[in-house]
Amino acid sequence: MDNDRESPEERRERLRQQEWKNNPTGNLNDSLNRGANGSLADLVGGLGWKGTGILILVIIFGFLIYAIFFR
C-alpha cells in the first residue's frame, strides 16, 4: 500500500509539470531565469540534509576567513 504513495519530491515535480502545462510563457520565463541564476530549492533538494549542512558550514567558514584576512 505504501508503494502507491508518492514522495514529496515526486509530488513537487508533478505539480511543477502541471503548472508548466497550464502556463507555457511562465515556463519560458522560469527557464531563462533558472539558467542564469540557478535554483536554491533544486540545489538543497538534491543535496539532502547532510550536504545542506556542509554547504552552510562552508559558507560560514568562508565568511569568517574573509572577515579575518581581508578586513
NORPESUL-V160268 format. One record per backbone hydrogen bond with DSSP energy under -1.0 kcal/mol. CO is the residue of the C=O (numbers start at 1). NH is the residue of the N-H. Records with the same first field share a line. If there is no record, write none. Layout:
BEGIN
CO->NH / NH
END
This chain:
BEGIN
1->4
7->11
8->12
9->13
10->14
11->15
12->16
13->17
14->18
15->19
16->20
17->21
18->22
19->23
23->27
24->28
25->29
26->30
27->31
28->32
29->33
30->34
31->35
32->36
33->37
34->38
39->43
40->44
41->45
42->46
43->47
44->48
48->52
49->53
50->54
51->55
52->56
53->57
54->58
55->59
56->60
57->61
58->62
59->63
60->64
61->65
62->66
63->67
64->68
65->69
66->70
END
